[in-house]
Amino acid sequence: MTATTKNNDIRQLDELTAGAFSAPTSGERATRVRAWLALDPSAEQLQDVFRELGARDKGAARPVRERLDEIRRAKGQEVLAAEWAAKAGVLLAVAKLNIADALAWQRDAAKAGAPLSKEPLLTVKSQLADRVRVIEDLQHRVQVQREAAVLLAQRIEVLSTKPWLAAQAVWDALRGDVAHWQAQAAELLADTNWPSVDLKFPPLLDASRGQLLVVWDAFQSALAQAVAAAGDAAAPLPPVLVWADELRQARGVPIEAQPKPQKLRIDPEQRQQANGRVSDVLAKLEQEITQGHGKASAGAASALRNALKEFGKIIDDGLENKAHAALAAAGEMEGWQRWRADQLRQELVAQAEGLLARPPGQAVGGRKMQETLRRLREQWKQTDQGGVANHGMWKRFDDACNEAHKVVEAWLDRIKAEAAEHRTQRLALIEELKVWAAANTSALDDDWRGFHRLLHQFGDRWREGGHVGEKIFAELQPLWQAAIDTAAAPLEALQKLSLERRQAMIEEAKVLGAAPILRVDAVKALQQHWQAEAQTVPMDRREEQKLWDAFRKPVDEAFERKTVERQKAESALGEHDRRVLDAAKALDSANASGDAQRIRGAMAALDAALRGQAQAAKQAEPQVLAAPAHAASADPATLPQTAETQQADGVAAGDVAPDTVTPEAVESAEVAEVAEVAPATKPAPRPKPVVAVRGDDRPGMKKSEPVPLGRGGKFGDRKDAARSPFGTGRGDARPAGRSDERFDTRDARGRGLDWTPAPRLGDAAFRAQRDALERAQLALRKLASQAHGEALTQLLDAWQKRDPTLLPTVQDLGSRVVPAARGAWVHALGAASAAAPDTALLRLEMAAELPTPAEYIDARRMFQLQLLTRRNDPTPAQTWAQDVTQVLGTAFEEKNERRLRNVLKVLLKS
C-alpha cells in the first residue's frame, strides 16, 4: 500500500466518523467517535477505524475496541446458545426424559457461560422446565393414587365390621369410586410422559391397583352372598363373621361360641431363641427412638415388624406387647420427622426467596450467591432423604433459586469477559518480553542489576495480570516460561560464571584463614573483590547469603583465633597493665582535686608508666650510679617528652581495637609483646658518610659565609626558624644548613635511631589511660580558663577602684604579659586620670581582630588610613601592652570597660 492510498483511506475514514481523525484534541476525537458509534456501524467499519485510530490515539480508540469486544462476545454467546440449544433439543426429542439430565443441562449451560436468559435458550429452558414439571406431576399423582387406593381399601375393611345393610347402602358409591380410581390410573398410564417417570413409581401403581381390586372383589362376593342369604334361608352364609352372625340371628339360629384355639406347645429352647432375636431388634429400635434418629428408627421399625411376622406366634405375650408399643412410638416419630422436614423446607424456601430481597447496598455477590445456592440445594436434598418429598414447596424453592441464579449468570459473564481480557493482556506481555529479550541480549553499560530489576518487573506484571481459568493458565504458562527463560539466559550465564568466581574466592578465604599468620591486607583485598563481584552480578538473595556465609566463615574463625591469642598476650602482660591502671587512677584523683601542678605530675607519672620507665629506672639504677657522666650528657632527644606527645605515642602504640580489621591492627598485632629497656648510655656515633656537593658561589651558599636574613614577616616565616608545632612533636625541625646525615638520623616513621617501642597495653588498660588523659587535659583547660577569667576580673576591678594592689601578679596574668608591662600598668593605676583612650582602644581592637562598636567605625577607618602612612611604626599587635597602659591611665567608664574586657579575653590567652 502506497502513502497516497493510505492517505485516501484515512480521509475516507475521517469522513465516515464525522472528522474523528482530523479533530485537534483527544477529547474531541473521543466525542466524535462516540457519536459515530451511536449510528451502529458495521463490524468491518469498526475494524478499519480501530486499526487506523488505535495507532494515533488509544484513548479515542477505546470505545471502538469495546464495541468490537462486545461484537466478539456476542458472536461467542451465539455459538454457545446454538450449541446448548441443540443439546436441549436432543433431550426434548427423546421419549424418556431423565429429570437429572434436564437439571444437569441447565447447570452445565450456566457453568459454560451460555446466555440462558436470552433466546433461543430461554424458550428451550422453559420447555425443559415444563417437561420436568409434567413428569414430577405424574409422579405426584402416582403417590396420590396410591394413597387413594389405601383409603378405599380401609373403607371396605371398615364396612366389613358393620351390618351388611350399611354396606349394601354404600355399595353403589363404592363401585363408582373404584371405577373412578381405575380410570385415573389408566389416564396416568396413557400419558405421553409416563415413560419418563422414575422407575420406582410404576410398580407402586400396579401394586396399589392389584391390592384394591383384590379387596373390592372379595367385598362384592361377600356382600352378594349376604344378600342371597337374607332372601333364602338355605343359602350359605357370607365369609364375613359380623354379617354371618347377623344373618344367623335373623334366622333364629343361636350363635355358637367359637372355641378358643389352643396354643401349640413350643419347645422352650426355640422360644428362648425367638425371644432373643426379637429383643435385640426391639432394643435397637428403642435406642434409635431415644436418640431421635428418624431415618434409622424407620429402618429399625421395619426390622422389628419382620421379626414379629417371623417369631410373633412363639414369643412371650409381654415381649409382644412391648414390641407393639415401640412400633407405635416409631410411627409417632415418623410423623414428627415429616413435620420437621416441612419446617426445614419452609426455612430453605425463605432463605432462597430472601437472596434477592436484600436492603440496598447489601446485594450478594456472584461467587457468594453461587455458593449459597449450592448449599441450599444440598440441604434440600438431605431433607428429602429424611422424609417424604413436598412438591409444592419444591416448586417455590426451585423458582427462587432459578431467579437468584441470574445474578450468578451475570457474574459468570463478567468473569469470562475479564478472563478473555486478561488472556489478551498476558499474551501482549509475553510478546513485549520477547521483543525486550531480542533487543537486550546484554546489559546496557554492564548494569546487570538494572537488567535483573527489569526481569523482576516483568515477573511482577505477570503475577498481577489478573485471574484466568486453569485451562487458559495451563496454556499460557509454558509460553511465559519459555519467554522469561530466553530473556534471563544472559544473566543466568553470567551468574554461573560469577558463582565459579565466588567459589574460588571461598577457597582462597579458606587458605588465608588456615595460614599461621593472618594477612589482613589480603583479607581486605579479597573482601573488596567479593563486594565488587556482588555489586556487579546480582543473584538470588538466599543463594548469595549462603555463599557469603561460606566465604566469611574461615576468616571469622581466623580472627577468633587471633582474638584468643591476643587475650593470652594480654594476660601475660598483666604487670605492666596494672601499673598503667594505677597511674590512670592516680591521674583521676588528681583531676578530682583541681590542682594543676598535681595533675601535670600525675600525667608525667602515667607517661612513665606507659613507656615502662618505672621498671627501666629500677633496672638502670646501677648503671646510672656507675656512669653519671653518660647520664648527664645524654641526648635531649631521649628525655621524656611532653604530656601531649606522650599521649600521641601511647595512642600510636596501643589504640588498636581487637576487632578492627585494618592493616594497622595487623601491624600492632605483630609488634613484639614486651619492648626491651632502652640502654642507659648513648650508642657510639655512626661514621659520617661522604656526600658529593656541587660548588655554589651564590650569596649565602658558601660554607664560610653566614646565611643572610630575609625581611621580617609573621612569626615563624624565617628560613632558619623551626617548623610548626605539628612537626616539632615528631622531631621534624631541622636547621637551615642541613648536614650530610639527614637521611640517617630518622627511621621510616620519623623516629630517632635510639627510639624503643613501649610495651603493648591490654584493651582495658589502654582505654583507662586514654580516658584519664582526656579528662586531665579537659581539667587543665578548665583551670586555665578559670585562672584567665579571675585575672581579667581582678584587672578590671583594679582599674575601676584605681587600686594598684588589686592588680594580678605576672604569673596570674599569663605568659603574654611581661613584668615590665605589669609595672607600667601599676604606674598608670597609681597616677592621675588622663584623657579619653579612643585611639588606644581602637589599636587594641585591631590587635585582637575584634569588631569595633558602630559609633567608632568611622574613627577606626580613619586610623587605619593613618597607619598606612606610618610604615615604620610598630603594629597594634606589638604595642598592645602600652595601649592597655594608656587605657588604665584614664577614668573608668562602663562602655570602655566592656571594650577592654572583650579585647583582653583574646590578648591574655597564651
N, C-alpha and C positions, 0 to 999 in steps of 0.2 A: 504494500500500500504506500503510495507516494504522499508527500506532505500536503499537496493540493487536495487529494482525495480525502485525507484525514480532516483537513480544514472544512471541506464541504460537509462532511458528516457531522462535525461539531456544530457547524452553522445550522444544519437541519435539526439537530437535537436541541439547539438553543431555541429555535422557533417552536419546536414541539413542546418544550417545557416552559414556554412564555418567558424566555430570557433568563433562565436559571444559570446558564453558562457565562453570560455577559454581565451578570449583576456585580456591582463593585465590592460588596461586603458579603461575608459568610452568612450573616443573618438574613439578608435579602435573598440570597440563593436558597437558603432553607425554607423561607416563606413561599417562594415561587415553586419549589419542589413539592411542598405540601399541597399547594393549590392545584398543581398538576395531578398529584395522586388522587385528589378528590374526584377527578374525571374518570377514574377506574381505567387506566391504560392497560394494554396487553402485557403479557409476560415478556415477549420479545423486546418491546419498547423499554420495559423496565430494565432488562438486562443490558441493553445498549447504553442507556443513560447511566446506569450504575458503573459500567466499565469505564466510561469516559470521566464521569464526575468523581468517582472514587479516587482516581489518581490526582485530582485537583483539590478537592475539599471533602475530606472524610466526614466531617460533621454534617455538611449539607447532604451527603450521600447516605447518611444513616437511615432516614425514613425509607429511602428506596430499598436499602438492604433489608430492613424489617418487613417491607411488603413482599419482597422476594422470599424471605423466610416463611412468611405466612402462606404464600402460594405453595412452597415446597412442603410445608407441614400439612396443608390441605390435601395435596396430592397423596401424601403418605397416609393421611386419615382415610381418604377414599379407597386406597388399596386395602387397608386394614378392614374397612367396612365391607368391601366386597368379599374379602376372604372369609370373615366371620359370618356374613350373611349366607354364603354358600354352605358353611358348616351347619348353620341353623336350619337351612332348607333341607339338608340331609336328615336332620333329626325330626323335622316335621313330616317328612315323606315316609318314614318307616311306620309300620302298623303298630309295633310295640315300642312305645317310648318309655325309657327309664327316667324317672324323676331325677335321679342323681346325675345322669348325663346332662339334662337340661340345666340344672343348677351349676354343674361344672362348666358348661359352655358360658354362662353368664359370668362366672368368676374368672375364668381364663381370659375372656374377652376384655374384662375390666383390667386385668393384670397386664395384658398386652398393650393397653392404651387405645383400644378401639372406641370410637365415639358412640357409645350406647344411647346417648340422649339425642342423636341425630338419625335422620333417615339414611339408609333403609333399616338400620339395626334397631331403631325404636319400634317399628312395626313388627319386625321379627321377634324382638324380645317380648312384645305384648302377646304375640301369637303363642310363643312358647309358654308364657305365664298362664294364658287361658287354657292351654292344653294341660299343663300341670294342675291347674285349678280343677279342671274337669276330672282328671284322674284321682285327685285327692277327694273330690266329692263322691266319686264312685266308691272309694274305699270307706269313706264315712257312711255311706248308705248301706254298705255291706254290714258294717257294725250295727247300724240301726235295725236292719232286718234280722240280724242275729238276736238282738235284744227283744225285738217284737216276737220272734218265734218262741223265745223263752217265756215271755209273758203269756202268750196264747197257751202254751203247754201248762203253765201254772194255773191258768183259769180252768182248763179242762180237769186238771187234777183236783182243784178245789170243788168243782161240781160233782166229782165222784164221792165226795164226803157229805153231800146234801141230798134231799129227796129227789127221786128220779123225775118227779113232776116239774121241779125247778129247773132241772137240766133240760127237760123237754121244752120248757118255755123259752130258753135262750138258744135252742138248737139252731134255729134259722139264722140268728145273728152270728153265732159262731161259724156257721157254714159260710156266710158272707165274708167274715174276717179272714178265714183261712184261704178262701178263694182270692181275696184282695192281696193277701201276702204272697201267694203264689204268682199272681200277676206282676207284682213289683219285682219279685225275684227273676221272673222271665224277662222283664224290661232291663234289668241290670245285665243279664247275660246277652241281650241283643244289642247293647250299646257298642258303638264302634271302638271306643277306647277301653273296652273290657280287657283285651289282651295286654294292655299296658299296666293293669292293676298288679300290685305286688303279689307274689306267688302264694303268700300265706292267706289271702282273702278268699279265693275261690273254694278251697277246702272248708273254710268256715261256713260259707253259704250253703254248700252241699250238705254238711253235717247238720246244720240247723233245719234245712228242708227235710232231710230224712227223719230226724227226731220228731219234728212237728207232725209229719204225715203218719208216723207210727202211732203217736198218741191219739191223733184225730181218728184214724181208722179203728183203733181199739174202743175209743169213746162212742163212735157211731154204732158199732156192732153191739156193744153192751147196752146202749140206750134202746136199740131196736128190739133186743131180747126182753128188756124190761117192759116195753110197750106191749109186746106179744104176750108176755107172762101175765100182764094185768088184764088182758082180754080173754085169755084162755088159761084156766087153772091147770091144764095138763102141760102147758108149755114149760120148757126148762127156765130156771131162774138165771138172771144175769150173773156174770162173774164178779160184779162189784158187791162187796159184802153189805154195805149200807142199803143198797137197793134191794138185794135179796132178802134181808131181814124185814124191810118194809113190806115187800110182797108176801112173805110168809105171814106177817101179822094181819095183812088184809085178807088172806085166805083162811085165817083162824088156826093156822098151824103153829104150835108152840115153838119158841126159839130155843133150840138146844145149845147149852153152854159147850163151847168147843174145849176139848181137853187141852190143858196146858202142855205144850211139848216138853218132854223131859230132856234135860241136857245130857249130852253124850259124856260118857266117862272119859276124861282126858288124862293122859299119862302125866304125872307130876313133873317129871323131868322136861317134857315137851312144853308144859305150861310155864315152867320157870324160864326156859329159853325164850319163849314168846314174850313174857313179861320184861325180860332184859332188853330184847330188841326194841320194844315199844317205849320202854323207859328211857333208853338212850336218845331216841328221836324226840321224845317229849322234853327231855332236859335241854336239848339243843334249841328247840322252839321257844321254851321259856327263857332261855338265855338271850336269844335274839329279841324277844318281846321286851325284856327288861332293858336292854341296851338301846332300843328304839330303832333297830335296823329294819326298815320296811321291806326292802327288796330281799334281804336274807331271811326275814321272817316268813315271807310268802313262800320261798323255797322250802323252808323247814316245815311249814304247814302242809304243803303238798306231800312231803315225805312222810309226815305223820298220818295223813289220810291214806296213803298207800299201805302203811304199816297196819292201820286199823282194818283195811279191807282184807289184808292177808291173815292177821292174827286176832281180829276182833272177837271171834267166837270162842277163843280158848284163853283169853286173858282174864284177869280178875275184873269184877264189876267196878271196884273203886278206881283201878287204873284206867278203865274205860271212861268213867265219868270225868276223871281228871284230864284225860286227853280231849274230850269234847269241850270242856271249859277252856282249855288252851287254844283250841281251834276257834272258839267264839272270840276270844281276846285277839287272836291274829286277824280275824275278819274286821274287827273294830279298828285295828291298827292300819289295815289296808285302806279302810275308808278315810282315816285321818291322813294317811300318806297322799291320797288323791286330793284331799282338801289342801294340804300343804303344798303339793305340786302346783295347784292352781294359784295359790298365793305367790309362789316364786315366779310363776309365769306373769302374773299381774305386775310384779316388780320389774321384771325384764322388759315388759311392754312399756311401762312408764319410763324406764331408762332410755329405751330406743326412741321413744317419741320426744324425750327431753333433749336429745342431742342437738336438734336444730332450734328448739325453743329456748335459747340461752339469751341472757341480757346483752345489750350492745357492748362491743369491745371485749367480750369473753367467748368468742366463737372458737370452736375446737379446730385445731389444725388438721391437715390431711393425714399425716402419719399417725397422730393420736386418734383420729377418727377411725382409721383403718384398724388399728389395734383394738380399739373399743368395740367395733362391730364384730371383729373376730372373737373377742372374749365373750360378748353377749350371745353369739350363735353357739359357741361351745357350751356355755351354761344352759342354753335351751335344750341342746342335745342331751346333756346329763339329766335334765329334769324329765325329758321324755322317756329316758331309760328307767327312771324310778317310778313312773306312773303311767296312767292312760293318757294318750295324746288329746289335746284340746285344740281342734282345728280352727275354731273361731278366734281364739287368742293368737294362734299361729299366723292367721291371716293379718291381723293388726300388727303383730311383731315383724313379719316379713315386709309389709308395706313401709313401716317406719324405717327399717334397716335399708331398704332399697332407696328411699328418699334421702337418707343420710349418706348413702354411698355415692351420691352425686358429688359431694364435696371431695371424696376420695378420687373420683374420676377426674375432676378438675385439677386436683393436686398432682395426680399421675401425669396428666397432660403437661403441666408446667414443669414437672421433673424431667420428663422426656425432652421437652424443648431445651431446658437448661443443660441436660446431658449432651444433646447434639451440639449446642454452642460450646460447651467445654471441650468436646472432642475436636471441634474445629480449632479452638484456641491451642489445644495441645499439639495438634498437627502443625499449626503455624509455628509454635515454639520449637518443635523438632526441626523444621526447615530452617528457622533462624539459627539454631545451634549448628546445623550442618554448614551453613554459609559462614558463620563465625569461625568454625573449625578449619574450613578451607582457607580463610583469609589470615588465620593466626596459627601457622604451623610452629611458630616460636614466639617467645615473649617479647613484647616491644621494649627496647632498651634493657633487655635482660631483667625485666621486672616480673619475676616468676611469682612473687607474692600477689601482684595485681592479676596475673594470669589465673592463679588459684582462686582469688576472690571472685573473679568473673564466673568461673566454673561453679562456685558455690551459689552465686546469684542465679544462674540458670537452674540449679537444683532447687532453690527456694521457689522460683517461679513454677517449676513443675509440681512441687508439692502443694502450692497454693492455686493450682489450676482448676479447682472446683471438682465436684463429685461426678463420677461417671460410673456406669454399671460394671459389674465384674467382667462381663464378656468384652466390653469396649476396652476396659483397662488391660485385660489379657492380650488384646490385640495391639494396644499402643505401647505397652511396657517394653517388649523386645525392640521396637523401633527406637524408643528413647534410650534404652541401654546401649544399643549399637552406636547411636549418635554421640552420647556422652563419653563412651569409651574411645571413639575416634578423636574427639576434641581433647580428651585428657591424655592421649598417648604421648605427646612430647613431654608433658610434666611427669608422667609415670616413668618414662625412660630416664629423665634427669634425677628423679627421686631414687631410682635404682642405683645410679652412679653415686649419688650422694650417700646412700646407705653403705655402699662399699667403702667410701672415704671415711665415713664415721666409724665403721668397724675397724678400719686401720688406725684411726686416732684412738679408739678404745684400747687396741693392743699396745699402741705407743704409751698410753697412760698407764697401762699395767706394767710396762717395762720401767717407766720413770718411778712408779710407786714402789717397785721391788728393788730399786737401786739402794745401795747402802747410804749414800748421801743424796738427799733430796735437792734437786736443782729447781728452785722456784722460778728462775727466769725461763727455763724450758717449760715448766708447768703453765706459766702465764702466757707464753707464746702459743702453747697448744690450746689453752682456753680461748685465746683470741681467734685462733684458727677455727675452733669449733663454733664460736659465736658468729664469725663471718659466714661459715657454711650454713648455720641455722637461719641467718638473716637472708641468705641468698636463695636457698631452696626450701620452700615450705613442705611440711609433711603432716601426717595425721598426728593430732595432739597426743594421743595415748602412746603411739609408737615412738614419737620423739621424746616423750618423757621417759620411757623405758630405756632408750639409748642414752639419754643424759644421765640417768641413774647409774647405768653400767659404766659410763665414762668417768663420773666423779667418784665412784666407789674406791678404786685403788688410790686416788690422790688423797681422799679423805682419810683412808687408813694410814697413809704415809704421814700425813700431818698429825694424826693421833699418836703415832709412834714418836714423832718429833716432840709433841707436847709432853709425852711421858718422860722422854729423855731430858727435856728442859726442867720438868718438875724434879727429876732426880738431881740435876745440877743445882737447882735452887736449894734443895735440901742439903747438898754438900756445902754450899756457901752460906750456911746459916749464921756463922760467927760474924762475918762481915755485914750481913743484913741486920743483925742485932745491933751492931754499933751504929749503923745508919739510922735505924729506927729510934735508938736512944737519943741520937743527936737531933733528929726531927722533933721528938717530944720536947727536948730542951729548947729548941727554937720556938715551938708553940708556947711554952711557958714564958719565954722572953717576949713574945708577941703580946701575950696577955698582960704583962707588966707595963707596957707602954714606954719603956726606956730604950731610946735609940742606940746608946752605946752597948747595952746588953744584947739588943737584937743583932747588931753588927758582929759582936763577939760570938753569938750563937751561930750566925751564918758562917763565920770563918771556921768554927768547930765542925759544922756539918760538911763544909767543903773538904776539910781534912779527913773526915770520916769517909766521904765519898771516894777520895783518892787513896784511901788506905794509908795516909801519912802517919796516923797514930801508931799503927803497927810498924810502919817503916822507921819511925823515930826510935821505937824500942830496939829494933834490930840494928839501927845505925848508931846508937849511942856510944858503944865502944870506939867506933871509927871516928866519931866527932871529937871524942876526948883525945884520941891519938893524933888526929890531924886537924887541929883547929885552923891552921893556916889555909888548908884547902877549903874548909867550910867557909872561912871569911872571904876568900877570893872566888867564891862560886859565881857562876854566870847569872846575871839578873834574870835571864830567861827561865832559869829553873826555880825561881822563887814562886811562892803561891800567888795565884792570880786574884783578881778582884772577885767579889761575890757573883757579879753578873757573868763574868767569863767562866767561873767555876760552874755556875748553873748551866750555861750553854754546853760546856764539856760534859757535865753529868747527863744532860738530855741526849747528847750525841752518843754517850756510852750506854745508857740504859733505857731510853724512852722508846722501846720497841715492844709493841703488844704481842703476846704469844700467838694470837690467832690471825695476825696480819700476814697476808701472802704477798710480800714485796721483796725485791732484791735486797733492800736494806735489812729486812728481817733475817734473810738468809745469811747476809754478811755478819750481822750481830750474833746469829746462832753459831757461826763458825769461828767467832773470836775466842781466844783462849779463856778458860774458866777463871783462872786466877793470874793476874799480872805479876811479873817479878818486880821486886822493890828496886827503885832507881838507885844506881850507885851513888855513894856519898861524894866521891871525887869526880872532878871533871875529866872526861876522856882526853887523851892526847890529841892535839890538833892534827888534822889531816894535811898532807903535803899540798901546797898551793899549786894548782895546775897552771901551765903556761898557756896564755890565751893571746893569739895574734891580734893586734890592733893596728889600724892604719894611722899614719901620721896626719895630723889635723892642725893647721895653724890658725883656725878661726879663733876670734876673741873668746877667752874662757875655756878653750879646749885643750890648752897646753897644761901639762901636769904641774908646771911651776907657777902658773897664773891662777889666782882665785876666780871663782865663778862670779861674774858681775851680777849685782842685784837689780831686779826689774822694778818697775814702778809699783808702788804700794797699791793694793786694792783691798778687797774684802779679806777678812781673816781666813788664812789657810790657802790663799791664792799664790803664795810664793813657791817657786820651783823647788826650793830646798826644804820646804815645810813638810811635816809629817802628813800622812794620809788622813782621811776622815776617820772618825771613831769606828766606822764599820770595819776598817782594815786593821786598826790597832789592836783589836782584841785577839786577832789571829796572828799578829806579828808580821803583817804585810808591809809596814812602813820601812822604806829604805832611804838612805841618804842620796843626795843628788849625784854625787860621784860614786857610781856603783862599782864595787870591787869585782875581782875576777872570780870570786867564789859564789856568785849569786845563784848559780844553778845547783849548788851542792849543799846549801845551808838548810833547805826545807825538803820535806818529802812530798809525795803526790797530793797529800791533803793539806799542805801548808804547815805541817807541824815540824818543830825543831828536831834535830837529829838525836837529842837527848830526851825526847818525849817517850814516856812509858804509858801504856794503856792502864786505866783504872780497873779494878776488879769489877766483874759483872754483878749487877744487883738483881734480886728477885723482883717479881711484879709488885708485891705488897710494899717492899722497902722503897722501890723506885717511886711508886705513887705517893707514899708518905713523904719522902723528901721533896718531891716536886710540889706537892700541895703546901708543905711547910714553907718552902722558899717563896711561893706565890703569896702566901699570907704575910710573910715577913716583908717582902717588898711593898705590899699594899700598906702595911702598918707604917713603914718608913715614909712612904709618900704622904700618908695622913698626918704623921708627926711633923714633917717638913711644912705641909700646908698650914697646920695649926700654928707652928712657930712663925711662919711668914705673916699670917693674919694677926697674931698678937703683936709682933714687932711693928707692923704697919699701924695698928690701932694706938700703940704707945707713942709712936712718932707723931701722929696727928693730935693726940691729946697734949703732948708737949708743946706743939705749935699753938693749939687753942689757948692753953694756960700760960704760954711764954715761960715755961719752966724747963731749963736745960737738964735738970736732974732726972726728968721723966724720959729723956731720950734713951732708946735701947742701946745696948753695947754693940760693938762691931761684930761679935760672934752672932748675936741675935739678928742683926740686920742682914747677914749673909755675905757670901764671898764677893758680891758685886760692889760692896761698899768698902773702901779702904779707910784706914784710921784718919788720914788727912781730911777726907771728905766729911767724916763724922765730926772732927774738930771744927771744921768750917760751919757745920750745922749748929754746933753748940754755941759758937760765937754769934751766929745770926740770931739764935733764940734769945741770947742774953743782951743784944743790942736793941736800940730803939727801932720802932716800926718804920719801914721805908714806904716808897710809893707802890702803886698797884703793879703786880707782876704779870702783865699781859704778855709781854714778849717771852718771858721765861716759861710760862705755861704753854705757849704755842710751841716753843722749842721742845719741851718735854713731850707734848702730844705727838710731835713729829718723830722724836726719838723712839717712843713706844709704838709708833704706827697706829695710833688710835684716832678716831674721828673727833673733830672739833665741834662744839655746840654751834647751832645755826647762827647765832648773833655774832660769832667770831670767825665765820668762814671767810669773809672778805679780808679781814686782817691777816688771816693765815696765808691767803693767796698773795697779798702784797709782800708779806715777809718772805715767802718762798721766792718771789721775784728778786728781792733784795739779796738773798743768799746766792742767787745765780751770778751776781756781780762780784761776790766775795769768794773767789776760787781758792784762796789760801787760808781762809778761816776754818777752824775745826767744825766738824759736823755736829748736829744736836746729839747724836748718839755718843759722841766723845765728851761732851761737856754737860751731860745731864746732871751730874753731881753738883756742879756750880749753879746750874739752873734751879735745882732744888734749894740750894743755899739762898738764892735770891727770893724764892717764894717764901721760905721760912722766915726771912727777914721782914716780910710785910705783915700787915694786920690780918687776923683770921677772918675769913668770910666763908659762908656756907657753900656758895657756888664754887669758889676756888678750892675749898676742901674736897668737894666731890670730884673735881677735875684732877686734883693732885692724888687722890686715893686711886682713881682708875689708872693713872699713869704709873704709880709706884707698884701696883699689883703686877705689872708687867716687868718693870725695870729691876725690882729687887729679887726676882726669881733667878736662882743660879743655874 
